[in-house]
Amino acid sequence: MADTNESQKQLLVFQPPSCDGPIHRVPEGWVVSTVDSVEAAVSAISSVSYDAVVSSADEPNLDTMKVLVAARDGRPNSVRILATGSLGSGPTVALSSAAHHHLFTPVDTVLFSEVVGRAERTRDNLARVRVKLLTKGRDLPSFPQIYLQITEELQAGTGDIGRIADIVRRDPGLIARVLQLVNSPFYGLRNTVPDIGHRSEERRGGKEGRSRWSPDH
């Protein structure tokens, strides 16, 4: 392994014995470590947090895929690149399933840097979106406890309107909404219902009551 410092990025290159070197010139700002066996690649991935992993192949083989999978599972933040030469389209597509990008060998160092930069920006943007969604999820209002209590009472099947009225009385805002609903033209009552617990409230059906008392209404 080459000597490194914190300002340099780490690149692992898997180069099977049958392959020519995929990168002929070290990209600026990178330190390159090259291995020629799956075992060495897996060991390196487990011990070093690589910024990018290049796995090369000139013929269909499982070793190239194993290295990409090891990087995907062991270092999910690493940019995974498949580098191929004269490999056919079928094997290339199959091997690319575990890679972020596919580049032809010899890999152009400028293109390499652009590809890694785009992948890193995409990764960081997705991370920010994920954090934003999780934060937003924590801010979503939950159902009021009183609504859950009413729903539980309705689902019990006892038909205890007195018990439901007692629950509703704990929330002045809900009282106003229920009385507004009961006294609306929808029900067409001849007499105004003055308060919660009045006999006329029995006109409300269980299922309808659940939907009408939902916080969404």
N, CA and C of each residue as an Amber inpcrd file, in Angstrom:
protein
   651
   0.8390000  -1.2000000   0.0000000   0.0000000   0.0000000   0.0000000
   0.8760000   1.2520000   0.0000000   0.4560000   2.2800000  -0.7330000
   1.2460000   3.4940000  -0.8240000   1.0200000   4.3680000   0.3970000
   2.0180000   5.2300000   0.6990000   1.8660000   6.1890000   1.7780000
   0.8110000   7.2150000   1.3840000   0.0080000   7.6500000   2.3520000
  -1.0870000   8.5740000   2.0610000  -1.1000000   9.7040000   3.0600000
  -1.8280000  10.7480000   2.7300000  -2.1330000  11.7880000   3.7040000
  -3.6020000  12.1080000   3.5950000  -4.0960000  12.8680000   4.5640000
  -5.5390000  13.0660000   4.6720000  -6.1280000  13.8320000   3.4950000
  -5.3080000  14.6020000   2.7670000  -5.8300000  15.4010000   1.6640000
  -5.9850000  14.5890000   0.3820000  -5.4170000  13.3920000   0.3460000
  -5.4810000  12.5670000  -0.8540000  -6.6140000  11.5510000  -0.7550000
  -7.1770000  11.2380000  -1.9030000  -8.2310000  10.2450000  -1.9600000
  -7.6400000   8.8660000  -2.2140000  -8.3700000   7.8650000  -1.7450000
  -7.8910000   6.4840000  -1.8290000  -8.6060000   5.7260000  -2.9590000
  -7.8210000   5.1210000  -3.8210000  -8.3650000   4.3520000  -4.9400000
  -7.7980000   2.9400000  -4.8980000  -8.6880000   1.9650000  -4.8940000
  -8.2810000   0.5630000  -4.9730000  -8.5640000   0.0550000  -6.3800000
  -7.5570000  -0.5430000  -7.0150000  -7.7010000  -1.1000000  -8.3480000
  -7.5030000  -2.6110000  -8.2830000  -8.5410000  -3.3330000  -8.7000000
  -8.4210000  -4.7910000  -8.8180000  -8.0500000  -5.1080000 -10.2510000
  -6.8570000  -5.6970000 -10.4180000  -6.3400000  -6.0120000 -11.7450000
  -5.9690000  -7.4910000 -11.8020000  -6.8700000  -8.3360000 -12.3360000
  -6.5450000  -9.7560000 -12.4520000  -5.2970000  -9.9590000 -13.3080000
  -4.5700000 -11.0650000 -13.0890000  -3.3430000 -11.3150000 -13.8590000
  -3.5380000 -11.2690000 -15.3630000  -4.7440000 -11.5920000 -15.8300000
  -4.9910000 -11.6270000 -17.2750000  -5.2610000 -10.2480000 -17.8710000
  -5.3570000  -9.2100000 -17.0240000  -5.7370000  -7.8720000 -17.5020000
  -4.5360000  -6.9350000 -17.5300000  -4.5590000  -6.0500000 -18.5150000
  -3.6370000  -4.9260000 -18.4930000  -4.1350000  -3.9210000 -17.4570000
  -3.2390000  -3.0710000 -16.9900000  -3.6330000  -2.0660000 -16.0070000
  -4.7110000  -1.1600000 -16.5520000  -5.8570000  -1.0230000 -15.8330000
  -6.9550000  -0.2000000 -16.3410000  -6.6490000   1.2890000 -16.3010000
  -5.7680000   1.7040000 -15.3910000  -5.4230000   3.1140000 -15.2720000
  -3.9160000   3.2570000 -15.4610000  -3.5160000   3.8750000 -16.5510000
  -2.0990000   3.9690000 -16.8680000  -1.4120000   5.1240000 -16.1510000
  -2.1990000   6.1070000 -15.7290000  -1.6090000   7.2600000 -15.0470000
  -2.4280000   7.5670000 -13.8020000  -1.7590000   7.7790000 -12.6880000
  -2.4520000   8.0300000 -11.4310000  -3.1660000   9.3820000 -11.4960000
  -4.4710000   9.4040000 -11.2380000  -5.1940000  10.6810000 -11.2470000
  -4.6370000  11.6230000 -10.1890000  -4.6410000  12.9020000 -10.4910000
  -4.1120000  13.8950000  -9.5550000  -4.9260000  13.9010000  -8.2630000
  -4.2310000  13.8870000  -7.1490000  -4.8910000  13.9240000  -5.8520000
  -5.2930000  12.5610000  -5.3290000  -4.9190000  11.5100000  -6.0320000
  -5.2930000  10.1520000  -5.6380000  -4.0500000   9.3330000  -5.3020000
  -4.2460000   8.4000000  -4.3820000  -3.2480000   7.3860000  -4.0840000
  -3.8410000   6.0500000  -4.4970000  -3.1340000   5.3350000  -5.3520000
  -3.6510000   4.1060000  -5.9330000  -2.9930000   2.8850000  -5.2910000
  -3.8370000   1.9430000  -4.8920000  -3.3730000   0.6470000  -4.4120000
  -3.8880000  -0.4100000  -5.3770000  -3.0140000  -1.2840000  -5.8600000
  -3.3960000  -2.2910000  -6.8470000  -3.2570000  -3.6880000  -6.2520000
  -4.2760000  -4.5060000  -6.4650000  -4.2520000  -5.9010000  -6.0160000
  -4.6280000  -6.7800000  -7.1940000  -4.2080000  -8.0550000  -7.1440000
  -4.4750000  -8.9490000  -8.2780000  -5.2520000 -10.2020000  -7.8840000
  -5.8150000 -10.2150000  -6.6720000  -6.6170000 -11.3670000  -6.2610000
  -7.8330000 -10.8870000  -5.4810000  -8.8800000 -11.6980000  -5.5110000
 -10.0970000 -11.3450000  -4.7840000  -9.8220000 -11.2680000  -3.2900000
  -9.0340000 -12.2030000  -2.8030000  -8.7390000 -12.2320000  -1.3780000
  -8.0580000 -10.9420000  -0.9320000  -7.0590000 -10.5060000  -1.7110000
  -6.3460000  -9.2760000  -1.3720000  -7.2750000  -8.0640000  -1.4590000
  -8.1700000  -8.0660000  -2.4500000  -9.1050000  -6.9500000  -2.6050000
 -10.0650000  -6.8700000  -1.4280000 -10.6270000  -8.0170000  -1.0410000
 -11.5700000  -8.0510000   0.0760000 -10.8840000  -7.6110000   1.3640000
  -9.6450000  -8.0750000   1.5690000  -8.8860000  -7.6890000   2.7600000
  -8.6290000  -6.1840000   2.7750000  -8.2850000  -5.6230000   1.6220000
  -8.0250000  -4.1820000   1.5380000  -9.2880000  -3.3760000   1.8030000
 -10.3860000  -3.8100000   1.2360000 -11.6590000  -3.1100000   1.4110000
 -12.0870000  -3.1150000   2.8740000 -11.8120000  -4.2090000   3.5630000
 -12.2150000  -4.3060000   4.9620000 -11.3640000  -3.4430000   5.8830000
 -10.1770000  -3.0520000   5.4280000  -9.2710000  -2.3120000   6.3100000
  -9.1070000  -0.8410000   5.9390000  -9.4590000  -0.4640000   4.7240000
  -9.2770000   0.9120000   4.2740000 -10.5910000   1.4550000   3.7190000
 -10.9170000   2.6940000   4.0830000 -12.1320000   3.3300000   3.5640000
 -11.8070000   3.9960000   2.2230000 -11.9160000   3.2300000   1.1520000
 -11.5710000   3.7440000  -0.1800000 -12.6510000   4.6870000  -0.6930000
 -12.1990000   5.7390000  -1.3630000 -13.1420000   6.6590000  -1.9970000
 -13.6950000   6.0590000  -3.2860000 -12.9050000   5.2270000  -3.9390000
 -13.3440000   4.5840000  -5.1770000 -12.6680000   3.2260000  -5.3120000
 -13.3930000   2.3160000  -5.9560000 -12.8750000   0.9790000  -6.2410000
 -13.0850000   0.7030000  -7.7200000 -11.9930000   0.3940000  -8.4280000
 -12.0590000   0.0360000  -9.8380000 -11.7890000  -1.4530000  -9.9590000
 -12.7380000  -2.1650000 -10.5580000 -12.5680000  -3.6040000 -10.7780000
 -12.5300000  -3.8360000 -12.2830000 -11.4510000  -4.4260000 -12.7680000
 -11.2660000  -4.5480000 -14.2190000 -11.4750000  -5.9730000 -14.6920000
 -11.8130000  -6.0800000 -15.9790000 -12.0350000  -7.3950000 -16.5840000
 -11.8670000  -7.3010000 -18.0900000 -11.1340000  -8.2510000 -18.6670000
 -11.0160000  -8.3720000 -20.1250000 -11.7300000  -9.6130000 -20.6320000
 -12.2480000 -10.3920000 -19.6960000 -13.0130000 -11.5930000 -20.0390000
 -14.0110000 -11.8490000 -18.9280000 -15.1240000 -12.5350000 -19.2190000
 -16.1340000 -12.7950000 -18.1910000 -15.5280000 -13.5700000 -17.0260000
 -15.6890000 -13.0770000 -15.8310000 -15.2010000 -13.7920000 -14.6530000
 -15.9560000 -13.3340000 -13.4200000 -16.0120000 -14.2110000 -12.4500000
 -16.7200000 -13.9090000 -11.2170000 -15.8970000 -13.0510000 -10.2750000
 -14.5780000 -13.0630000 -10.4390000 -13.7280000 -12.3100000  -9.5240000
 -14.0280000 -10.8160000  -9.5850000 -14.2240000 -10.3010000 -10.7880000
 -14.5240000  -8.8760000 -10.9380000 -15.8100000  -8.5200000 -10.2040000
 -16.8200000  -9.3680000 -10.3510000 -18.0940000  -9.1450000  -9.6660000
 -17.9180000  -9.2480000  -8.1520000 -17.1420000 -10.2160000  -7.6800000
 -16.9450000 -10.4010000  -6.2390000 -16.3200000  -9.1670000  -5.6030000
 -15.3750000  -8.5480000  -6.3020000 -14.7360000  -7.3470000  -5.7600000
 -15.7380000  -6.1960000  -5.6820000 -16.5500000  -6.0220000  -6.7190000
 -17.5540000  -4.9570000  -6.7110000 -18.5820000  -5.1800000  -5.6060000
 -19.0020000  -6.4120000  -5.4290000 -19.9810000  -6.7390000  -4.3820000
 -19.3700000  -6.5050000  -3.0000000 -18.0980000  -6.8860000  -2.8360000
 -17.4290000  -6.6630000  -1.5490000 -17.3700000  -5.1720000  -1.2250000
 -17.0900000  -4.3500000  -2.2480000 -17.0670000  -2.9010000  -2.0450000
 -18.4610000  -2.3650000  -1.7460000 -19.4510000  -2.8840000  -2.4470000
 -20.8320000  -2.4320000  -2.2280000 -21.2860000  -2.7300000  -0.8050000
 -20.9860000  -3.9340000  -0.3220000 -21.4430000  -4.3490000   1.0010000
 -20.5650000  -3.7950000   2.1230000 -19.2440000  -3.7370000   1.8730000
 -18.3350000  -3.3180000   2.9380000 -18.0840000  -1.8280000   3.0030000
 -18.1190000  -1.1580000   1.8450000 -17.8740000   0.2860000   1.7810000
 -18.9260000   0.9290000   0.8860000 -20.1620000   1.0240000   1.3640000
 -21.2470000   1.5290000   0.5050000 -21.0490000   2.9470000   0.0160000
 -20.2030000   3.7260000   0.6680000 -19.9570000   5.0970000   0.2200000
 -18.8880000   5.1820000  -0.8540000 -18.1930000   4.0770000  -1.1220000
 -17.1730000   4.0820000  -2.1730000 -17.8320000   4.0940000  -3.5510000
 -17.2330000   4.8120000  -4.4700000 -17.7130000   4.8160000  -5.8510000
 -17.1570000   3.5710000  -6.5370000 -18.0320000   2.7610000  -7.1070000
 -17.6260000   1.4880000  -7.7220000 -17.6320000   1.6300000  -9.2470000
 -16.5010000   1.3130000  -9.8560000 -16.3520000   1.4670000 -11.3030000
 -15.9040000   0.1500000 -11.9210000 -16.6040000  -0.2510000 -12.9580000
 -16.2070000  -1.4140000 -13.7500000 -15.4000000  -0.9210000 -14.9420000
 -14.2050000  -1.4530000 -15.1160000 -13.3450000  -1.0640000 -16.2440000
 -13.1250000  -2.2850000 -17.1320000 -13.5140000  -2.1770000 -18.3920000
 -13.3730000  -3.3090000 -19.3090000 -12.7040000  -2.8650000 -20.6020000
 -12.1380000  -3.8660000 -21.2810000 -11.5390000  -3.6030000 -22.5800000
 -12.4360000  -4.1230000 -23.6800000 -12.1100000  -5.3060000 -24.2040000
 -12.8580000  -5.8750000 -25.3250000 -13.9620000  -6.8240000 -24.8690000
 -14.4140000  -6.6710000 -23.6650000 -15.4730000  -7.5290000 -23.1430000
 -16.7760000  -7.2730000 -23.8870000 -17.5230000  -8.3380000 -24.1900000
 -18.7930000  -8.1960000 -24.9010000 -19.8380000  -7.4660000 -24.0770000
 -20.8970000  -7.0430000 -24.7700000 -21.9330000  -6.2540000 -24.1040000
 -22.6840000  -7.0540000 -23.0500000 -22.9310000  -8.3470000 -23.3260000
 -23.6580000  -9.1700000 -22.3600000 -22.9490000  -9.2770000 -21.0260000
 -21.6890000  -9.7390000 -20.9980000 -20.9500000  -9.7980000 -19.7360000
 -20.7860000  -8.4310000 -19.0780000 -20.6210000  -7.3950000 -19.8870000
 -20.4520000  -6.0550000 -19.3290000 -21.6930000  -5.6180000 -18.5680000
 -22.8610000  -5.8600000 -19.1540000 -24.1130000  -5.5000000 -18.4890000
 -24.2580000  -6.2730000 -17.1850000 -23.9280000  -7.5610000 -17.2170000
 -24.0470000  -8.3870000 -16.0120000 -23.1310000  -7.8850000 -14.9030000
 -21.8840000  -7.5780000 -15.2510000 -20.9330000  -7.1140000 -14.2490000
 -21.2660000  -5.7040000 -13.7580000 -21.8940000  -4.9050000 -14.6080000
 -22.2110000  -3.5210000 -14.2510000 -23.2950000  -3.4200000 -13.1870000
 -24.0010000  -4.5170000 -12.9320000 -25.1040000  -4.4660000 -11.9650000
 -24.6260000  -4.1050000 -10.5630000 -23.3520000  -4.3530000 -10.2650000
 -22.8230000  -4.0240000  -8.9400000 -21.9650000  -2.7650000  -8.9600000
 -21.9400000  -2.0550000 -10.0830000 -21.0850000  -0.8700000 -10.2170000
 -21.9270000   0.3900000 -10.4120000 -21.3500000   1.5300000 -10.0500000
 -22.0070000   2.8060000 -10.3140000 -21.7950000   3.2440000 -11.7620000
 -20.6040000   2.9370000 -12.2920000 -20.2600000   3.3790000 -13.6390000
 -19.4310000   2.3150000 -14.3570000 -19.4800000   2.3800000 -15.6850000
 -18.6440000   1.5180000 -16.5230000 -17.7670000   2.4090000 -17.3950000
 -16.4590000   2.1410000 -17.3790000 -15.5220000   2.8810000 -18.2130000
 -14.6770000   1.8930000 -19.0030000 -14.2790000   2.3190000 -20.1960000
 -13.4240000   1.4790000 -21.0260000 -11.9550000   1.7320000 -20.6830000
 -11.1780000   0.6750000 -20.7990000  -9.7400000   0.7970000 -20.5550000
  -9.0090000   1.1240000 -21.8610000  -7.8880000   1.8400000 -21.7640000
  -7.3680000   2.4530000 -20.5250000  -8.2290000   3.6390000 -20.0940000
  -8.4620000   3.7370000 -18.7950000  -9.3490000   4.7590000 -18.2610000
  -8.6870000   6.1260000 -18.3440000  -9.3880000   7.0690000 -18.9540000
  -8.9070000   8.4380000 -19.0160000  -9.0100000   9.0600000 -17.6270000
  -7.9090000   9.6190000 -17.1490000  -7.9010000  10.1290000 -15.7810000
  -8.8430000  11.3120000 -15.5790000  -8.9960000  12.1590000 -16.5860000
  -9.9220000  13.2850000 -16.4720000 -11.3600000  12.7790000 -16.3820000
 -11.6940000  11.8200000 -17.2480000 -13.0370000  11.2370000 -17.2080000
 -13.2700000  10.5240000 -15.8920000 -12.2580000   9.8360000 -15.4080000
 -12.3610000   9.1450000 -14.1140000 -12.7250000  10.1440000 -13.0160000
 -12.0310000  11.2540000 -12.9500000 -12.2960000  12.2480000 -11.9130000
 -13.6960000  12.8300000 -12.0410000 -14.1500000  13.0540000 -13.2790000
 -15.5030000  13.5840000 -13.4880000 -16.5620000  12.5910000 -13.0380000
 -16.3500000  11.3210000 -13.3670000 -17.3160000  10.2790000 -13.0010000
 -17.3990000  10.1380000 -11.4800000 -16.2610000  10.1030000 -10.8340000
 -16.2550000   9.9860000  -9.3770000 -16.9040000  11.2130000  -8.7430000
 -16.6040000  12.3970000  -9.2670000 -17.2050000  13.6170000  -8.7220000
 -18.7200000  13.6100000  -8.8230000 -19.2400000  13.1860000  -9.9790000
 -20.7010000  13.1190000 -10.1520000 -21.3140000  12.1110000  -9.1920000
 -20.6760000  10.9650000  -9.0490000 -21.1990000   9.9380000  -8.1500000
 -21.2110000  10.4200000  -6.7050000 -20.1660000  11.1100000  -6.3030000
 -20.1010000  11.6210000  -4.9310000 -21.1610000  12.6890000  -4.6900000
 -21.3770000  13.5580000  -5.6660000 -22.4120000  14.5890000  -5.5070000
 -23.7990000  13.9650000  -5.4240000 -24.0310000  12.9520000  -6.2570000
 -25.3230000  12.2530000  -6.2030000 -25.5170000  11.5800000  -4.8550000
 -24.4780000  10.9200000  -4.3660000 -24.5410000  10.2600000  -3.0630000
 -24.8450000  11.2590000  -1.9520000 -24.1580000  12.4080000  -1.9680000
 -24.3650000  13.4150000  -0.9240000 -25.7650000  14.0220000  -1.0100000
 -26.2570000  14.2420000  -2.2440000 -27.6130000  14.7890000  -2.4060000
 -28.6580000  13.8210000  -1.8800000 -28.4810000  12.5450000  -2.1680000
 -29.4180000  11.5350000  -1.6710000 -29.3940000  11.4690000  -0.1530000
 -28.2060000  11.6140000   0.4220000 -28.0950000  11.5970000   1.8830000
 -28.8460000  12.7770000   2.4950000 -28.7250000  13.9630000   1.8630000
 -29.4420000  15.1310000   2.3700000 -30.9500000  14.9530000   2.2440000
 -31.3910000  14.3900000   1.1270000 -32.8310000  14.1450000   0.9510000
 -33.3330000  13.1610000   1.9930000 -32.5370000  12.1310000   2.2550000
 -32.9330000  11.1290000   3.2500000 -33.0790000  11.7610000   4.6290000
 -32.1220000  12.5980000   4.9980000 -32.1860000  13.2730000   6.2960000
 -33.4040000  14.1890000   6.3530000 -33.6650000  14.9040000   5.2550000
 -34.8120000  15.8170000   5.2150000 -36.1230000  15.0670000   5.3740000
 -36.2340000  13.9130000   4.7020000 -37.4610000  13.1210000   4.8050000
 -37.6450000  12.5820000   6.2110000 -36.5480000  12.1230000   6.8260000
 -36.6430000  11.5970000   8.1860000 -37.0210000  12.6980000   9.1630000
 -36.4340000  13.8880000   8.9670000 -36.7590000  15.0150000   9.8430000
 -38.2050000  15.4370000   9.6650000 -38.6410000  15.4750000   8.4040000
 -40.0350000  15.8440000   8.1360000 -40.9830000  14.8320000   8.7450000
 -40.5980000  13.5650000   8.6880000 -41.4410000  12.5160000   9.2470000
 -41.6550000  12.6870000  10.7380000 -40.6080000  13.1800000  11.4420000
 -40.7480000  13.3880000  12.8810000 -41.6870000  14.5340000  13.1930000
 -41.8560000  15.4570000  12.2260000 -42.7070000  16.6270000  12.4540000
 -44.1670000  16.3930000  12.0730000 -44.4640000  15.2610000  11.4630000
 -45.8390000  14.9940000  11.0570000 -46.7340000  14.8720000  12.2870000
 -47.8880000  15.5510000  12.2860000 -48.7630000  15.4780000  13.4550000
 -49.3720000  14.0970000  13.5910000 -49.4850000  13.6480000  14.8210000
 -50.1250000  12.3600000  15.0870000 -51.5970000  12.5930000  15.3970000
 -52.3920000  11.5220000  15.3520000 -53.7910000  11.6440000  15.6850000
 -53.9180000  12.0500000  17.1530000 -54.8160000  12.9800000  17.4570000
 -55.0410000  13.3380000  18.8610000 -55.4770000  12.1130000  19.6540000
 -55.0610000  12.0470000  20.9070000 -55.4050000  10.9110000  21.7540000
 -56.9150000  10.7530000  21.8870000 -57.6110000  11.8840000  21.8960000
 -59.0630000  11.8130000  22.0690000 -59.7280000  11.1200000  20.8810000
 -59.1870000  11.3480000  19.6780000 -59.7420000  10.6820000  18.4960000
 -59.5240000   9.1690000  18.5850000 -58.3500000   8.7750000  19.0530000
 -58.0640000   7.3470000  19.1970000 -59.0000000   6.7120000  20.2220000
 -59.3030000   7.4510000  21.2780000 -60.2110000   6.9210000  22.2960000
 -61.6250000   6.7610000  21.7400000 -62.0640000   7.7410000  20.9460000
 -63.3960000   7.6450000  20.3360000 -63.4580000   6.4670000  19.3730000
 -62.4270000   6.3140000  18.5480000 -62.3800000   5.2080000  17.5980000
 -62.4270000   3.8660000  18.3210000 -61.6680000   3.7620000  19.3990000
 -61.6560000   2.5130000  20.1740000 -63.0410000   2.2130000  20.7340000
 -63.7200000   3.2500000  21.2150000 -65.0580000   3.0620000  21.7730000
 -66.0480000   2.6300000  20.6890000 -65.9360000   3.2280000  19.5020000
 -66.8300000   2.8670000  18.4010000 -66.5870000   1.4370000  17.9330000
 -65.3250000   1.0500000  17.8880000 -64.9830000  -0.2870000  17.4260000
 -65.3210000  -1.3630000  18.4430000 -65.5520000  -0.9700000  19.6920000
 -65.8840000  -1.9520000  20.7260000 -67.2540000  -2.5690000  20.4950000
 -68.1060000  -1.8440000  19.7350000 -69.4190000  -2.3950000  19.3870000
 -70.4360000  -2.3330000  20.5050000 -70.1580000  -1.5810000  21.5730000
 -71.0960000  -1.5150000  22.7020000 -72.1930000  -0.4830000  22.4750000
 -71.9350000   0.4910000  21.5620000 -72.9470000   1.5100000  21.2890000
 -73.2010000   2.4300000  22.4640000 -72.1950000   2.6330000  23.3220000
 -72.3650000   3.4750000  24.5120000 -72.1710000   4.9330000  24.1350000
 -73.2460000   5.5950000  23.7230000 -73.1510000   6.9900000  23.3010000
 -72.7970000   7.9010000  24.4620000 -73.1840000   7.4940000  25.6720000
 -72.8390000   8.2810000  26.8410000 -71.3380000   8.3110000  27.0670000
 -70.6890000   7.1600000  26.8680000 -69.2390000   7.0860000  27.0340000
 -68.5380000   7.9430000  25.9750000 -69.0350000   7.8980000  24.7490000
 -68.4510000   8.7050000  23.6830000 -68.6380000  10.1870000  23.9780000
 -69.8190000  10.5590000  24.4930000 -70.0750000  11.9630000  24.8380000
 -69.1030000  12.4340000  25.9200000 -68.8270000  11.5780000  26.9020000
 -67.8810000  11.9390000  27.9620000 -66.4870000  12.2100000  27.3860000
 -66.1000000  11.4090000  26.3950000 -64.7820000  11.5910000  25.7730000
 -64.7440000  12.9060000  25.0070000 -65.8270000  13.1830000  24.2440000
 -65.8760000  14.3930000  23.4250000 -65.8290000  15.6400000  24.3060000
 -66.4450000  15.5930000  25.4680000 -66.4960000  16.7690000  26.3620000
 -65.1060000  17.2120000  26.8340000 -64.1190000  16.3630000  26.6870000
 -62.7690000  16.7310000  27.1360000 -62.0950000  17.7100000  26.1760000
 -62.6770000  17.8800000  25.0030000 -62.0540000  18.7400000  23.9950000
 -63.0680000  19.7890000  23.5340000 -62.9690000  21.0340000  24.0090000
 -63.9370000  22.0840000  23.6180000 -64.0040000  22.2900000  22.1080000
 -62.8550000  22.2020000  21.4420000 -62.8580000  22.3750000  19.9940000
 -63.6500000  21.2880000  19.2960000 -63.5220000  20.0680000  19.7790000
 -64.2560000  18.9560000  19.1880000 -65.7450000  19.0830000  19.4820000
 -66.0800000  19.5720000  20.6580000 -67.4900000  19.8030000  20.9970000
 -68.1210000  20.7350000  19.9730000 -67.4310000  21.8260000  19.6760000
 -67.9720000  22.7980000  18.7210000 -68.1460000  22.1820000  17.3450000
 -67.1970000  21.3690000  16.9170000 -67.2780000  20.7540000  15.5910000
 -68.4180000  19.7520000  15.5220000 -68.6020000  18.9790000  16.6010000
 -69.6780000  17.9740000  16.6190000 -71.0430000  18.6560000  16.5960000
 -71.2040000  19.7010000  17.4070000 -72.4880000  20.3960000  17.4460000
 -72.7720000  21.0840000  16.1190000 -71.7270000  21.6260000  15.4910000
 -71.9020000  22.2600000  14.1840000 -72.3670000  21.2390000  13.1570000
 -71.8090000  20.0480000  13.2120000 -72.1830000  18.9860000  12.2850000
 -73.6090000  18.5100000  12.5310000 -73.9110000  18.2560000  13.7940000
 -75.2300000  17.7070000  14.1290000 -76.3450000  18.6880000  13.7750000
 -76.0610000  19.9660000  13.9390000 -77.0880000  20.9750000  13.6700000
 -77.0470000  21.5040000  12.2360000 -76.2870000  20.8760000  11.3890000
 -76.1910000  21.3140000   9.9990000 -77.3770000  20.8010000   9.1950000
 -77.6410000  21.3990000   8.0260000 -78.7520000  20.9510000   7.1670000
 -78.6070000  19.4950000   6.7330000 -77.3990000  18.9320000   6.8440000
 -77.1800000  17.5470000   6.4280000 -78.1290000  16.6060000   7.1650000
 -78.3410000  16.8800000   8.4750000 -79.2070000  16.0070000   9.2640000
 -80.6650000  16.4920000   9.2720000 -80.8770000  17.7850000   9.0560000
 -82.2390000  18.3160000   8.9750000 -83.0630000  18.1180000  10.2340000
 -82.4620000  18.2820000  11.4080000 -83.1990000  18.1050000  12.6640000
 -84.1740000  19.2520000  12.8840000 -85.3170000  18.9250000  13.4480000
 -86.3120000  19.9650000  13.7040000 -85.9060000  20.8360000  14.8830000
 -85.2120000  20.2570000  15.8480000 -84.7920000  21.0070000  17.0380000
 -83.2700000  21.0650000  17.0950000 -82.7720000  22.1720000  17.6040000
 -81.3290000  22.3520000  17.7260000 -80.7860000  21.5170000  18.8880000
 -79.6930000  20.8530000  18.6580000 -79.0290000  20.1020000  19.7220000
 -78.1520000  21.0780000  20.4890000 -78.4370000  21.3090000  21.7670000
 -77.7320000  22.3700000  22.5040000 -76.3790000  21.9530000  23.0830000
 -76.2000000  20.6660000  23.3250000 -74.9520000  20.2650000  23.9720000
 -74.6520000  18.7970000  23.6820000 -73.4400000  18.3930000  23.9950000
 -73.0250000  17.0030000  23.8140000 -73.7560000  16.1300000  24.8180000
 -74.2630000  14.9900000  24.3680000 -74.9780000  14.0790000  25.2420000
 -76.4770000  14.1330000  25.0490000 -76.9410000  15.1210000  24.2560000
 -78.3640000  15.2310000  23.9610000 -78.8140000  13.9950000  23.1930000
 -80.0520000  13.5400000  23.4230000 -80.5550000  12.3150000  22.8200000
 -80.5020000  12.3560000  21.2910000 -80.6190000  13.5670000  20.7220000
 -80.6450000  13.6370000  19.2640000 -79.3310000  13.1880000  18.6490000
 -78.2450000  13.2020000  19.4190000 -76.9600000  12.7910000  18.8760000
 -76.9390000  11.3140000  18.5030000 -77.8760000  10.5660000  19.0170000
 -77.9140000   9.1450000  18.7010000 -78.2000000   8.9070000  17.2280000
 -78.5800000   9.9770000  16.5210000 -78.8450000   9.8250000  15.0990000
 -77.5690000   9.5160000  14.3220000 -76.4060000   9.8360000  14.8960000
 -75.1550000   9.5930000  14.1880000 -74.8160000   8.1140000  14.1790000
 -74.4760000   7.5990000  12.9990000 -74.0730000   6.2080000  12.8950000
 -72.6190000   6.0460000  13.2720000 -72.2400000   4.8230000  13.6800000
 -70.8750000   4.5600000  14.1030000 -69.8550000   4.8450000  13.0250000
 -70.0300000   4.2600000  11.8410000 -69.0410000   4.4180000  10.7610000
 -68.9590000   5.8620000  10.3220000 -70.1310000   6.5200000  10.2180000
 -70.1390000   7.9090000   9.7880000 -69.4780000   8.7870000  10.8290000
 -69.7190000   8.4510000  12.1050000 -69.1080000   9.2220000  13.1700000
 -67.6060000   9.1720000  13.1040000 -67.0500000   8.0170000  12.8060000
 -65.6020000   7.8760000  12.7210000 -65.0310000   8.7880000  11.6500000
 -65.7040000   8.8050000  10.4740000 -65.1700000   9.6190000   9.3880000
 -65.3620000  11.0960000   9.6570000 -66.4820000  11.4790000  10.2720000
 -66.7630000  12.8880000  10.4900000 -65.8830000  13.4660000  11.5930000
 -65.4430000  12.6110000  12.5270000 -64.6360000  13.1140000  13.6330000
 -63.1550000  13.0190000  13.3360000 -62.8010000  12.5360000  12.1810000
 -61.3810000  12.4460000  11.8340000 -60.7790000  13.8260000  11.7750000
 -59.5240000  13.9770000  12.2250000 -58.8640000  15.2870000  12.1630000
 -58.7590000  15.8440000  10.7530000 -58.9550000  15.0080000   9.7410000
 -58.8670000  15.4730000   8.3640000 -60.1160000  16.2000000   7.9000000
 -61.1580000  16.1280000   8.7070000 -62.4290000  16.7530000   8.2980000
 -62.5850000  18.0940000   8.9960000
